[in-house]
């Protein structure tokens, strides 16, 4: 089989790249070893948000009840996890069908199987029955994504110790759940199962939750989760985690043990770069297995790497953005180096987090005069109306120029695109007056944070 472009991996980056390439008249073959949509659709972003969405009314009722605005008995309203699992399966299956139809309509050839580069210009794909299809290509995009990371002492076993994919398949919520890892996955899964009635213990080895976000955000989130009766063990390390007598048993380095019905290992992601023959075509991997790329996302001659596998930004929308760039470059419509710039990021749940641009620590490392300004959402009418007047919006400035915005609070994920635009445009307070911020909205919190007095960061 011959083609101009072969794309390996049909997650957000690979799928969108294949569609755009076909639209530009590039003969394209898309190779996928499992399911269309990658981790995001099948085991990550989409099912997680489905679970969060179905359980969100419980959290909202609880917030209003705390202010004695409603009478709410938690025992009278419950989420049916079996029904939710059924809806998840139907939604994913329907999306697979729609994606397959889009590929067919666009003229993209889909080849199911495990791809392996055997020589420059050659990719061999082995299907489930052992049959091999040889694909000769001019250009290739590696978009194989990443999977759940673990360590030997805390490896998921599929019994009481689970990875993020396995926990999303539970038909019965556990009464107790211990989570190792305080990143986005651990926080969001904890939110889901807390709403479903589980007591949550979360262990994070770093000194604050969401280690890649602003320390002030991580500290504020910890206070909110403690208010929700989570047991947080921050700055503490795990020695081992295993199933014993059907329960998860976690042993801290201090020797203390913690038992729970189930445990979730959410300690990060590792690239799916092994076993696909990247060395045979001149690609190099870093110490963690991510594919090294240059300023044009080239990994080797005529080979590009996009999305999680290159380690630049482990986010679905970053993969899509990179995929579109590479296709434009292959088509001769892009000459500039890749500029990801301000990649927006969110953590979802009752207490949401969003960021566009730099954190305070990143700004200090970048150098220059760093200042911060803040607005407390307790003064925002829309947040008050949701009985969720907590959290804040924080703006980061370098030499008087807006460099980043972070926020913590109910619904702040809805601010992320506007925050991205403000940071990309390096908006100034005098230019802010050209925009109308609807009232009452959370968006007003962005304007208030930018207008607030600034504090110097030493």
Secondary structure, 3 states (H helix, E strand, C coil): CEEEEEEECCCHHHHHHHHHHHHCCCCEEEEECCCCCHHHHHCCHHHHHHHHHHHHHHHHHHHHHHCCCCCCCHHHCCCCHHHHHHHHHHHHHHHHHHHHHHHHHHCCEEEECEEEEEECCEEEEECCCCCEEEEEEEEEEECCCEEECCCHHHCCCCCCEEEHHHHCCCCCCCCEEEEECCCHHHHHHHHHHHHCCCEEEEEECCCCCCCCCCHHHHHHHHHHHHHCCCEEEECCCEEEEEEECCEEEEEECCCCEEEECEEEECCCEEECCCCCCHHHHCCCECCCCCECCCCCCEEECCEEECHHHHCCCCCHHHHHHHHHHHHHHHCCCCCCCCCCCCCCEEECCCCEEEEEECCHHHHHHHCCCEEEEEEEHHHCHHHHHCCCCCCEEEEEEECCEEEEEEEEECCHHHHHHHHHHHHHCCCCHHHHCCCCCCCCCCHHHHHHHHHCCCEEEC
